[in-house]
């Protein structure tokens, strides 16, 4: 039977506002756990919630003997990428004190921006002697800011949508958040991509240090990676996926489609195949 448990991990202060960082644990009580998944949600770092994992994914993974720890993190632009990564590292360290976590290997898993954070966090963990390292990373349509221009210039895809005004954007980001629902805050990401301001909303330092510290251009990952992408992804270009593959040589899952988060369709055969390929990757790793 599927069980859901809420775990409070820590509190972070963003602009003097305390934000509670939590994990939602999904587990099947009837199945002996084999490994842990730490799940990071998508949303371009500007919106999203830890509850965004589709039910099919939760059921498939927990029935395969995986415990899923879905965690939240502070959102941009009030929290910058360095705050977000620091929060995630602290959360992983806190999770490793949980009795139902410690005896099992774990994988970092993310979708879209969450996949970027999973890959980046894995690279940062190479420098953390006091935190247990993951067994691998699972990236669904992730990225690493490896190719130029697509992320810091206006997106042709998002410019097809109604324009989001500066005033609308400012009203949505009035207070720091660690969760922002797609239905109310997707406009934040649309604005970022329409204006080409996305990078400047998540990082305000010099470009040199962004590429050095928060892209994956110089990152080293000495662990297995699983990466999925659609060939005509309108959000994250396929060239970005190809660059990621050249750098990390992952186990690949590619479909021919013009979708970004193609696995949101729980009835699709592609989604079922993706989930099974993910389980196979974890078991062989």
Short mmCIF file of the C-alpha atoms (twelve columns), coordinates in Angstrom:
data_MODEL
# 
_entry.id   MODEL 
# 
loop_
_atom_site.group_PDB 
_atom_site.id 
_atom_site.type_symbol 
_atom_site.label_atom_id 
_atom_site.label_alt_id 
_atom_site.label_comp_id 
_atom_site.label_asym_id 
_atom_site.label_seq_id 
_atom_site.Cartn_x 
_atom_site.Cartn_y 
_atom_site.Cartn_z 
_atom_site.pdbx_PDB_model_num 
ATOM 1   C CA . UNK A 1   0.000  0.000  0.000   1 
ATOM 2   C CA . UNK A 2   1.296  3.447  -0.928  1 
ATOM 3   C CA . UNK A 3   2.129  5.583  2.098   1 
ATOM 4   C CA . UNK A 4   2.862  9.316  2.099   1 
ATOM 5   C CA . UNK A 5   4.788  11.025 4.909   1 
ATOM 6   C CA . UNK A 6   5.738  14.679 5.332   1 
ATOM 7   C CA . UNK A 7   9.215  15.359 6.736   1 
ATOM 8   C CA . UNK A 8   10.433 18.783 7.868   1 
ATOM 9   C CA . UNK A 9   14.114 19.171 6.989   1 
ATOM 10  C CA . UNK A 10  15.166 22.726 7.850   1 
ATOM 11  C CA . UNK A 11  14.348 26.402 7.509   1 
ATOM 12  C CA . UNK A 12  16.062 28.854 5.184   1 
ATOM 13  C CA . UNK A 13  15.845 32.632 5.327   1 
ATOM 14  C CA . UNK A 14  15.359 34.499 2.072   1 
ATOM 15  C CA . UNK A 15  15.073 38.280 2.378   1 
ATOM 16  C CA . UNK A 16  14.522 37.764 6.134   1 
ATOM 17  C CA . UNK A 17  11.520 35.530 5.489   1 
ATOM 18  C CA . UNK A 18  11.802 31.987 6.920   1 
ATOM 19  C CA . UNK A 19  10.853 29.274 4.438   1 
ATOM 20  C CA . UNK A 20  10.209 25.718 5.622   1 
ATOM 21  C CA . UNK A 21  12.020 23.108 3.549   1 
ATOM 22  C CA . UNK A 22  10.270 19.748 3.536   1 
ATOM 23  C CA . UNK A 23  10.309 16.345 1.912   1 
ATOM 24  C CA . UNK A 24  7.343  14.217 0.923   1 
ATOM 25  C CA . UNK A 25  8.210  10.547 1.287   1 
ATOM 26  C CA . UNK A 26  6.376  8.079  -0.953  1 
ATOM 27  C CA . UNK A 27  6.824  4.390  -0.149  1 
ATOM 28  C CA . UNK A 28  5.000  1.097  -0.598  1 
ATOM 29  C CA . UNK A 29  4.752  -0.575 2.797   1 
ATOM 30  C CA . UNK A 30  4.325  -4.001 1.213   1 
ATOM 31  C CA . UNK A 31  7.604  -3.909 -0.709  1 
ATOM 32  C CA . UNK A 32  11.080 -4.027 0.792   1 
ATOM 33  C CA . UNK A 33  12.915 -0.869 -0.357  1 
ATOM 34  C CA . UNK A 34  15.985 -1.266 -2.576  1 
ATOM 35  C CA . UNK A 35  17.035 2.351  -3.085  1 
ATOM 36  C CA . UNK A 36  16.044 5.971  -2.502  1 
ATOM 37  C CA . UNK A 37  15.176 8.596  -5.082  1 
ATOM 38  C CA . UNK A 38  15.661 12.242 -4.125  1 
ATOM 39  C CA . UNK A 39  13.301 14.068 -6.470  1 
ATOM 40  C CA . UNK A 40  13.692 17.710 -7.518  1 
ATOM 41  C CA . UNK A 41  10.773 19.365 -9.284  1 
ATOM 42  C CA . UNK A 42  10.857 21.501 -12.406 1 
ATOM 43  C CA . UNK A 43  9.646  25.036 -13.077 1 
ATOM 44  C CA . UNK A 44  12.683 26.909 -14.361 1 
ATOM 45  C CA . UNK A 45  13.679 27.631 -10.718 1 
ATOM 46  C CA . UNK A 46  10.905 30.260 -10.721 1 
ATOM 47  C CA . UNK A 47  7.877  28.120 -9.853  1 
ATOM 48  C CA . UNK A 48  6.913  24.518 -9.100  1 
ATOM 49  C CA . UNK A 49  6.123  22.258 -6.161  1 
ATOM 50  C CA . UNK A 50  7.445  18.993 -4.824  1 
ATOM 51  C CA . UNK A 51  4.007  17.474 -5.466  1 
ATOM 52  C CA . UNK A 52  4.343  17.711 -9.267  1 
ATOM 53  C CA . UNK A 53  5.421  14.087 -9.832  1 
ATOM 54  C CA . UNK A 54  2.611  12.268 -11.696 1 
ATOM 55  C CA . UNK A 55  0.820  9.462  -9.895  1 
ATOM 56  C CA . UNK A 56  1.960  6.890  -12.481 1 
ATOM 57  C CA . UNK A 57  5.577  7.727  -11.726 1 
ATOM 58  C CA . UNK A 58  5.016  7.446  -7.976  1 
ATOM 59  C CA . UNK A 59  3.261  4.082  -8.291  1 
ATOM 60  C CA . UNK A 60  5.751  2.640  -10.785 1 
ATOM 61  C CA . UNK A 61  8.797  3.593  -8.756  1 
ATOM 62  C CA . UNK A 62  7.457  2.636  -5.334  1 
ATOM 63  C CA . UNK A 63  6.227  -0.730 -6.655  1 
ATOM 64  C CA . UNK A 64  9.756  -1.307 -7.965  1 
ATOM 65  C CA . UNK A 65  11.069 -0.948 -4.410  1 
ATOM 66  C CA . UNK A 66  12.110 2.697  -4.574  1 
ATOM 67  C CA . UNK A 67  11.441 5.224  -1.830  1 
ATOM 68  C CA . UNK A 68  10.865 8.697  -3.247  1 
ATOM 69  C CA . UNK A 69  11.876 11.736 -1.208  1 
ATOM 70  C CA . UNK A 70  10.448 14.748 -3.078  1 
ATOM 71  C CA . UNK A 71  11.964 17.933 -1.665  1 
ATOM 72  C CA . UNK A 72  11.208 21.618 -2.109  1 
ATOM 73  C CA . UNK A 73  13.707 24.449 -2.336  1 
ATOM 74  C CA . UNK A 74  13.571 28.271 -2.316  1 
ATOM 75  C CA . UNK A 75  12.588 29.802 -5.649  1 
ATOM 76  C CA . UNK A 76  14.148 32.531 -7.770  1 
ATOM 77  C CA . UNK A 77  14.396 35.424 -8.196  1 
ATOM 78  C CA . UNK A 78  14.437 36.129 -4.437  1 
ATOM 79  C CA . UNK A 79  16.597 33.038 -3.984  1 
ATOM 80  C CA . UNK A 80  19.520 32.903 -6.406  1 
ATOM 81  C CA . UNK A 81  21.006 29.701 -7.766  1 
ATOM 82  C CA . UNK A 82  23.658 29.636 -5.027  1 
ATOM 83  C CA . UNK A 83  20.913 29.747 -2.347  1 
ATOM 84  C CA . UNK A 84  18.964 27.007 -4.114  1 
ATOM 85  C CA . UNK A 85  21.938 24.652 -4.404  1 
ATOM 86  C CA . UNK A 86  22.937 25.294 -0.792  1 
ATOM 87  C CA . UNK A 87  19.398 24.448 0.351   1 
ATOM 88  C CA . UNK A 88  19.413 21.200 -1.637  1 
ATOM 89  C CA . UNK A 89  22.792 20.148 -0.235  1 
ATOM 90  C CA . UNK A 90  21.515 20.821 3.291   1 
ATOM 91  C CA . UNK A 91  18.370 18.817 2.588   1 
ATOM 92  C CA . UNK A 92  20.368 15.834 1.349   1 
ATOM 93  C CA . UNK A 93  22.494 15.982 4.466   1 
ATOM 94  C CA . UNK A 94  19.357 16.088 6.628   1 
ATOM 95  C CA . UNK A 95  17.770 13.188 4.743   1 
ATOM 96  C CA . UNK A 96  20.822 11.077 5.427   1 
ATOM 97  C CA . UNK A 97  20.013 11.235 9.142   1 
ATOM 98  C CA . UNK A 98  16.638 9.546  8.515   1 
ATOM 99  C CA . UNK A 99  16.651 5.893  9.614   1 
ATOM 100 C CA . UNK A 100 14.704 4.740  6.550   1 
ATOM 101 C CA . UNK A 101 17.187 6.473  4.232   1 
ATOM 102 C CA . UNK A 102 20.669 5.741  5.518   1 
ATOM 103 C CA . UNK A 103 21.069 2.029  4.791   1 
ATOM 104 C CA . UNK A 104 20.113 2.326  1.119   1 
ATOM 105 C CA . UNK A 105 21.886 3.796  -1.916  1 
ATOM 106 C CA . UNK A 106 20.276 6.861  -3.435  1 
ATOM 107 C CA . UNK A 107 19.841 8.503  -6.831  1 
ATOM 108 C CA . UNK A 108 19.238 12.155 -7.636  1 
ATOM 109 C CA . UNK A 109 16.224 12.524 -9.950  1 
ATOM 110 C CA . UNK A 110 14.794 15.616 -11.576 1 
ATOM 111 C CA . UNK A 111 12.568 16.808 -14.370 1 
ATOM 112 C CA . UNK A 112 13.532 19.880 -16.426 1 
ATOM 113 C CA . UNK A 113 14.996 22.459 -14.002 1 
ATOM 114 C CA . UNK A 114 14.976 19.730 -11.366 1 
ATOM 115 C CA . UNK A 115 17.172 17.619 -13.640 1 
ATOM 116 C CA . UNK A 116 19.572 20.542 -14.023 1 
ATOM 117 C CA . UNK A 117 19.657 20.848 -10.223 1 
ATOM 118 C CA . UNK A 118 20.191 17.090 -9.823  1 
ATOM 119 C CA . UNK A 119 23.162 17.133 -12.207 1 
ATOM 120 C CA . UNK A 120 24.612 20.303 -10.683 1 
ATOM 121 C CA . UNK A 121 24.146 19.001 -7.131  1 
ATOM 122 C CA . UNK A 122 25.867 15.740 -8.010  1 
ATOM 123 C CA . UNK A 123 28.840 17.742 -9.283  1 
ATOM 124 C CA . UNK A 124 28.884 19.866 -6.108  1 
ATOM 125 C CA . UNK A 125 28.783 16.729 -3.961  1 
ATOM 126 C CA . UNK A 126 32.214 15.802 -5.330  1 
ATOM 127 C CA . UNK A 127 33.485 18.634 -3.115  1 
ATOM 128 C CA . UNK A 128 31.505 17.618 0.007   1 
ATOM 129 C CA . UNK A 129 33.384 15.118 2.151   1 
ATOM 130 C CA . UNK A 130 30.659 14.909 4.817   1 
ATOM 131 C CA . UNK A 131 27.706 13.972 2.576   1 
ATOM 132 C CA . UNK A 132 27.193 10.496 1.131   1 
ATOM 133 C CA . UNK A 133 27.418 10.522 -2.657  1 
ATOM 134 C CA . UNK A 134 24.607 9.347  -4.970  1 
ATOM 135 C CA . UNK A 135 24.788 6.171  -7.033  1 
ATOM 136 C CA . UNK A 136 23.642 8.000  -10.148 1 
ATOM 137 C CA . UNK A 137 21.596 10.839 -11.629 1 
ATOM 138 C CA . UNK A 138 18.318 10.621 -13.562 1 
ATOM 139 C CA . UNK A 139 17.608 13.564 -15.887 1 
ATOM 140 C CA . UNK A 140 14.278 13.958 -17.632 1 
ATOM 141 C CA . UNK A 141 14.671 16.688 -20.302 1 
ATOM 142 C CA . UNK A 142 17.334 18.420 -18.242 1 
ATOM 143 C CA . UNK A 143 20.071 20.832 -19.230 1 
ATOM 144 C CA . UNK A 144 23.333 22.315 -18.069 1 
ATOM 145 C CA . UNK A 145 23.584 25.658 -19.892 1 
ATOM 146 C CA . UNK A 146 26.072 23.857 -22.129 1 
ATOM 147 C CA . UNK A 147 25.153 25.484 -25.446 1 
ATOM 148 C CA . UNK A 148 24.862 29.185 -26.092 1 
ATOM 149 C CA . UNK A 149 22.024 31.666 -26.554 1 
ATOM 150 C CA . UNK A 150 18.890 29.582 -25.996 1 
ATOM 151 C CA . UNK A 151 18.575 30.525 -22.312 1 
ATOM 152 C CA . UNK A 152 19.562 34.213 -22.342 1 
ATOM 153 C CA . UNK A 153 17.737 35.492 -25.416 1 
ATOM 154 C CA . UNK A 154 13.989 35.704 -26.135 1 
ATOM 155 C CA . UNK A 155 12.517 32.266 -26.860 1 
ATOM 156 C CA . UNK A 156 10.640 31.964 -30.190 1 
ATOM 157 C CA . UNK A 157 8.438  29.285 -28.615 1 
ATOM 158 C CA . UNK A 158 7.377  31.413 -25.639 1 
ATOM 159 C CA . UNK A 159 6.940  34.526 -27.781 1 
ATOM 160 C CA . UNK A 160 4.031  32.703 -29.446 1 
ATOM 161 C CA . UNK A 161 2.162  32.945 -26.125 1 
ATOM 162 C CA . UNK A 162 0.409  36.104 -24.864 1 
ATOM 163 C CA . UNK A 163 3.016  38.516 -23.538 1 
ATOM 164 C CA . UNK A 164 3.434  38.649 -19.746 1 
ATOM 165 C CA . UNK A 165 3.951  42.195 -18.495 1 
ATOM 166 C CA . UNK A 166 6.630  43.358 -16.081 1 
ATOM 167 C CA . UNK A 167 3.913  44.382 -13.602 1 
ATOM 168 C CA . UNK A 168 2.316  40.917 -13.712 1 
ATOM 169 C CA . UNK A 169 5.696  39.314 -13.122 1 
ATOM 170 C CA . UNK A 170 6.504  41.630 -10.218 1 
ATOM 171 C CA . UNK A 171 3.149  40.913 -8.576  1 
ATOM 172 C CA . UNK A 172 3.818  37.175 -8.723  1 
ATOM 173 C CA . UNK A 173 7.254  37.434 -7.092  1 
ATOM 174 C CA . UNK A 174 6.296  39.908 -4.359  1 
ATOM 175 C CA . UNK A 175 7.281  37.525 -1.555  1 
ATOM 176 C CA . UNK A 176 9.892  34.738 -1.288  1 
ATOM 177 C CA . UNK A 177 8.495  31.242 -1.857  1 
ATOM 178 C CA . UNK A 178 9.488  27.598 -1.664  1 
ATOM 179 C CA . UNK A 179 6.445  26.494 -3.707  1 
ATOM 180 C CA . UNK A 180 4.500  28.166 -6.501  1 
ATOM 181 C CA . UNK A 181 1.820  26.295 -8.417  1 
ATOM 182 C CA . UNK A 182 1.874  25.935 -12.195 1 
ATOM 183 C CA . UNK A 183 -1.676 27.282 -12.464 1 
ATOM 184 C CA . UNK A 184 -0.777 30.581 -10.806 1 
ATOM 185 C CA . UNK A 185 2.936  31.070 -11.461 1 
ATOM 186 C CA . UNK A 186 3.777  29.586 -14.867 1 
ATOM 187 C CA . UNK A 187 3.646  33.199 -16.102 1 
ATOM 188 C CA . UNK A 188 6.892  33.854 -14.202 1 
ATOM 189 C CA . UNK A 189 8.731  31.445 -16.464 1 
ATOM 190 C CA . UNK A 190 6.947  32.673 -19.588 1 
ATOM 191 C CA . UNK A 191 8.070  36.216 -18.747 1 
ATOM 192 C CA . UNK A 192 11.656 35.074 -18.165 1 
ATOM 193 C CA . UNK A 193 11.813 33.293 -21.517 1 
ATOM 194 C CA . UNK A 194 9.943  35.962 -23.508 1 
ATOM 195 C CA . UNK A 195 12.288 38.698 -22.328 1 
ATOM 196 C CA . UNK A 196 15.514 36.698 -22.383 1 
ATOM 197 C CA . UNK A 197 16.050 37.639 -18.722 1 
ATOM 198 C CA . UNK A 198 15.943 34.093 -17.331 1 
ATOM 199 C CA . UNK A 199 19.650 33.804 -16.472 1 
ATOM 200 C CA . UNK A 200 19.702 37.241 -14.823 1 
ATOM 201 C CA . UNK A 201 16.715 36.247 -12.667 1 
ATOM 202 C CA . UNK A 202 18.463 33.199 -11.242 1 
ATOM 203 C CA . UNK A 203 22.032 34.556 -11.062 1 
ATOM 204 C CA . UNK A 204 23.219 38.146 -10.673 1 
ATOM 205 C CA . UNK A 205 26.975 37.724 -10.652 1 
ATOM 206 C CA . UNK A 206 29.483 37.879 -13.474 1 
ATOM 207 C CA . UNK A 207 29.000 35.619 -16.479 1 
ATOM 208 C CA . UNK A 208 32.436 34.093 -15.953 1 
ATOM 209 C CA . UNK A 209 31.433 32.727 -12.561 1 
ATOM 210 C CA . UNK A 210 28.026 31.574 -13.733 1 
ATOM 211 C CA . UNK A 211 29.626 29.353 -16.376 1 
ATOM 212 C CA . UNK A 212 32.339 28.254 -13.969 1 
ATOM 213 C CA . UNK A 213 30.152 27.489 -10.956 1 
ATOM 214 C CA . UNK A 214 26.550 27.010 -12.107 1 
ATOM 215 C CA . UNK A 215 26.656 25.687 -15.645 1 
ATOM 216 C CA . UNK A 216 27.843 22.131 -16.234 1 
ATOM 217 C CA . UNK A 217 30.524 23.217 -18.705 1 
ATOM 218 C CA . UNK A 218 33.377 22.408 -16.323 1 
ATOM 219 C CA . UNK A 219 31.498 19.947 -14.091 1 
ATOM 220 C CA . UNK A 220 32.777 16.451 -13.458 1 
ATOM 221 C CA . UNK A 221 30.409 13.549 -12.790 1 
ATOM 222 C CA . UNK A 222 32.108 10.265 -12.069 1 
ATOM 223 C CA . UNK A 223 28.860 8.342  -11.807 1 
ATOM 224 C CA . UNK A 224 26.189 6.875  -14.112 1 
ATOM 225 C CA . UNK A 225 23.629 9.210  -15.685 1 
ATOM 226 C CA . UNK A 226 20.266 8.438  -17.302 1 
ATOM 227 C CA . UNK A 227 19.017 11.164 -19.647 1 
ATOM 228 C CA . UNK A 228 15.694 11.453 -21.510 1 
ATOM 229 C CA . UNK A 229 14.698 14.038 -24.117 1 
ATOM 230 C CA . UNK A 230 12.391 14.669 -27.073 1 
ATOM 231 C CA . UNK A 231 13.978 15.487 -30.439 1 
ATOM 232 C CA . UNK A 232 11.879 18.610 -31.053 1 
ATOM 233 C CA . UNK A 233 11.659 19.898 -27.489 1 
ATOM 234 C CA . UNK A 234 10.455 23.528 -27.867 1 
ATOM 235 C CA . UNK A 235 11.761 24.575 -24.442 1 
ATOM 236 C CA . UNK A 236 15.201 22.966 -24.038 1 
ATOM 237 C CA . UNK A 237 16.822 22.473 -27.469 1 
ATOM 238 C CA . UNK A 238 17.851 18.990 -28.523 1 
ATOM 239 C CA . UNK A 239 21.343 20.413 -29.115 1 
ATOM 240 C CA . UNK A 240 21.552 21.003 -25.356 1 
ATOM 241 C CA . UNK A 241 20.722 17.331 -24.758 1 
ATOM 242 C CA . UNK A 242 23.345 16.290 -27.312 1 
ATOM 243 C CA . UNK A 243 25.961 18.416 -25.530 1 
ATOM 244 C CA . UNK A 244 24.972 16.820 -22.222 1 
ATOM 245 C CA . UNK A 245 25.365 13.364 -23.781 1 
ATOM 246 C CA . UNK A 246 28.795 14.223 -25.199 1 
ATOM 247 C CA . UNK A 247 29.937 15.366 -21.779 1 
ATOM 248 C CA . UNK A 248 28.481 12.679 -19.502 1 
ATOM 249 C CA . UNK A 249 27.847 9.688  -21.809 1 
ATOM 250 C CA . UNK A 250 24.506 8.800  -20.197 1 
ATOM 251 C CA . UNK A 251 22.124 5.949  -20.785 1 
ATOM 252 C CA . UNK A 252 19.808 7.657  -23.282 1 
ATOM 253 C CA . UNK A 253 16.044 7.607  -23.807 1 
ATOM 254 C CA . UNK A 254 14.990 9.649  -26.843 1 
ATOM 255 C CA . UNK A 255 11.580 10.067 -28.444 1 
ATOM 256 C CA . UNK A 256 10.567 11.854 -31.623 1 
ATOM 257 C CA . UNK A 257 8.109  14.508 -30.431 1 
ATOM 258 C CA . UNK A 258 7.683  18.270 -30.175 1 
ATOM 259 C CA . UNK A 259 7.085  18.235 -26.436 1 
ATOM 260 C CA . UNK A 260 9.142  19.234 -23.418 1 
ATOM 261 C CA . UNK A 261 7.710  17.336 -20.434 1 
ATOM 262 C CA . UNK A 262 6.375  14.502 -22.582 1 
ATOM 263 C CA . UNK A 263 5.946  12.187 -19.605 1 
ATOM 264 C CA . UNK A 264 3.084  14.287 -18.209 1 
ATOM 265 C CA . UNK A 265 0.812  12.154 -20.427 1 
ATOM 266 C CA . UNK A 266 0.332  9.150  -18.144 1 
ATOM 267 C CA . UNK A 267 -1.537 7.218  -20.858 1 
ATOM 268 C CA . UNK A 268 1.296  7.450  -23.357 1 
ATOM 269 C CA . UNK A 269 3.297  4.342  -24.196 1 
ATOM 270 C CA . UNK A 270 6.369  6.581  -24.276 1 
ATOM 271 C CA . UNK A 271 5.810  7.452  -20.620 1 
ATOM 272 C CA . UNK A 272 5.453  3.811  -19.602 1 
ATOM 273 C CA . UNK A 273 8.591  2.890  -21.542 1 
ATOM 274 C CA . UNK A 274 10.486 5.781  -19.955 1 
ATOM 275 C CA . UNK A 275 9.557  4.717  -16.443 1 
ATOM 276 C CA . UNK A 276 10.537 1.102  -17.118 1 
ATOM 277 C CA . UNK A 277 13.846 2.205  -18.644 1 
ATOM 278 C CA . UNK A 278 14.464 4.305  -15.515 1 
ATOM 279 C CA . UNK A 279 13.784 1.356  -13.224 1 
ATOM 280 C CA . UNK A 280 16.087 -0.833 -15.359 1 
ATOM 281 C CA . UNK A 281 18.836 1.805  -15.118 1 
ATOM 282 C CA . UNK A 282 18.561 1.928  -11.335 1 
ATOM 283 C CA . UNK A 283 18.546 -1.847 -10.981 1 
ATOM 284 C CA . UNK A 284 21.584 -2.354 -13.250 1 
ATOM 285 C CA . UNK A 285 23.438 0.512  -11.587 1 
# 
